[in-house]
Amino acid sequence: MSLVGYIAGRSPGFKGLQNLIINTWHCEASLTIHDSGWLIFKFANEEDKLNVLSGGPFLVYGRPLILRAMPEYFDFSSSDMHSVPVWVKFPNLPLKCWSLKCLSKIANVLGKPVQSDMLTSSMSRLSYTRVLMEVNLLSDLPYSIKVTLPNGSILHQQVVYETLP
């Protein structure tokens, strides 16, 4: 009946995480913060746990919360969660590449795209696109990728990772 998770960077604190449970998840769950930094969410019932696990991604003060089902013998000293959600920026991406299909193709080079932010979707901020991606931290993360544009030219696209743990 538990999920284990963590947030990259500085902890948002107990109160911030409690607000997530109450205001976003709308369910009964208790929170314990292990000395190692792992977060343990214990749910009152299995249905709430499964709804939260499938309902992400969740952000706490703009940083992604990484959640997994807690194994029976979880090792709190391990860094087993190597596939994590990370905000990725593509600065100065040509506007022709801002479609969902094109952004997905570009993002797939780095990992699994989850969603773009609202300013990207509405094209309200044109200096960069921003995509929440699941990336494998055990692989080398490129800071530049080659993108073949529809006209055949090659774009060397810069990649900026915002919230790497």
C-alpha positions in Angstrom: 0.0 0.0 0.0 3.0 2.3 -0.3 4.9 4.3 -3.0 8.5 5.4 -2.7 9.8 8.5 -4.4 12.1 11.5 -4.4 12.4 15.0 -5.7 15.5 16.1 -7.5 17.4 18.9 -5.8 16.4 20.4 -2.4 13.5 18.9 -0.6 10.3 21.0 -0.7 9.7 20.1 3.0 7.0 18.1 4.8 4.3 20.8 4.4 4.8 21.1 0.6 4.4 17.4 0.2 1.4 17.3 2.5 -0.2 19.9 0.3 0.4 17.6 -2.7 -1.5 14.8 -1.0 -4.4 17.0 0.1 -4.8 19.4 -2.8 -3.7 17.3 -5.8 -4.2 13.6 -4.9 -7.3 14.1 -2.9 -6.9 10.9 -0.9 -5.8 9.6 2.4 -2.1 9.0 2.6 0.6 9.4 5.2 4.1 10.7 4.5 7.4 9.7 6.0 10.7 11.2 4.9 13.6 8.8 5.4 17.0 10.1 6.5 18.4 9.1 3.1 15.9 11.5 1.4 13.5 8.9 0.1 9.8 9.7 0.5 7.4 7.0 1.6 3.7 7.5 0.9 1.4 5.0 2.6 -2.1 4.9 1.3 -5.3 3.9 3.1 -6.4 1.7 0.1 -4.9 0.1 -3.0 -7.2 2.1 -5.3 -5.8 5.5 -4.2 -2.3 4.2 -4.5 -2.9 3.0 -8.1 -4.7 6.2 -9.0 -1.7 8.3 -7.8 0.8 6.0 -9.5 -0.9 6.2 -12.9 -2.0 9.9 -12.5 1.4 11.6 -12.8 3.6 13.4 -13.6 3.4 15.4 -10.4 5.4 18.6 -9.8 6.2 20.1 -6.4 7.2 23.7 -6.6 8.1 23.1 -10.3 10.3 20.0 -9.6 9.2 16.6 -10.7 8.3 14.0 -8.1 9.6 10.5 -9.1 7.3 7.8 -7.8 7.5 4.0 -7.9 5.7 1.1 -6.2 7.6 0.3 -3.1 9.1 -3.2 -3.2 8.7 -5.4 -0.2 12.4 -5.2 0.6 13.3 -1.7 -0.5 17.0 -0.7 0.0 17.0 2.9 1.2 20.7 3.2 0.5 20.2 2.3 -3.2 19.9 4.8 -6.1 17.8 2.4 -8.1 15.6 4.9 -9.8 17.6 5.7 -12.8 14.8 6.6 -15.2 13.5 10.0 -14.0 11.3 12.9 -15.3 13.4 15.9 -16.2 12.3 19.3 -17.8 14.3 19.7 -21.0 14.5 23.0 -23.0 15.2 23.4 -26.7 16.3 27.0 -27.1 15.7 28.8 -30.4 13.9 25.8 -32.0 12.4 26.9 -35.3 8.6 27.6 -35.0 7.9 25.0 -37.8 9.1 22.4 -35.3 6.7 23.3 -32.5 4.0 20.9 -33.5 3.2 18.0 -31.2 4.4 15.5 -33.8 7.7 17.3 -34.4 8.5 17.9 -30.7 7.8 14.3 -30.0 10.2 13.1 -32.7 12.9 15.5 -31.4 12.3 14.6 -27.7 12.3 10.8 -28.5 16.0 11.1 -29.3 16.6 11.9 -25.5 14.1 9.6 -23.8 10.3 9.3 -23.4 8.4 12.6 -23.7 5.7 13.0 -21.1 4.2 16.5 -21.8 5.1 20.0 -22.9 4.6 23.0 -20.6 1.6 25.3 -21.2 3.7 28.1 -22.6 5.1 25.8 -25.2 1.7 24.4 -26.1 0.2 27.8 -26.5 3.3 29.2 -28.2 3.3 32.1 -25.7 7.0 32.0 -25.1 8.9 31.7 -28.3 12.5 31.7 -27.1 12.5 28.0 -26.2 10.3 24.9 -26.0 10.1 23.0 -22.8 9.2 19.3 -22.5 8.9 17.0 -19.4 10.8 13.8 -20.4 11.7 10.5 -18.8 15.4 10.1 -19.2 17.8 7.3 -18.2 20.4 8.8 -16.0 22.7 5.9 -16.6 23.2 6.8 -20.2 25.1 9.8 -21.6 22.8 12.7 -22.0 23.6 14.8 -25.1 23.7 18.6 -24.8 23.2 19.0 -28.6 21.4 16.8 -31.1 21.2 16.9 -34.9 17.7 17.5 -36.3 16.9 17.0 -40.0 14.5 19.7 -41.0 11.7 19.1 -43.5 13.7 21.0 -46.2 16.6 18.6 -45.7 18.9 21.0 -43.8 20.5 19.9 -40.5 19.9 21.9 -37.3 22.3 21.4 -34.4 19.8 21.8 -31.6 21.0 22.8 -28.1 19.5 20.7 -25.2 19.3 22.2 -21.7 18.3 19.9 -18.8 16.6 21.9 -16.0 16.1 19.6 -13.1 18.7 16.8 -13.2 19.0 15.1 -9.8 
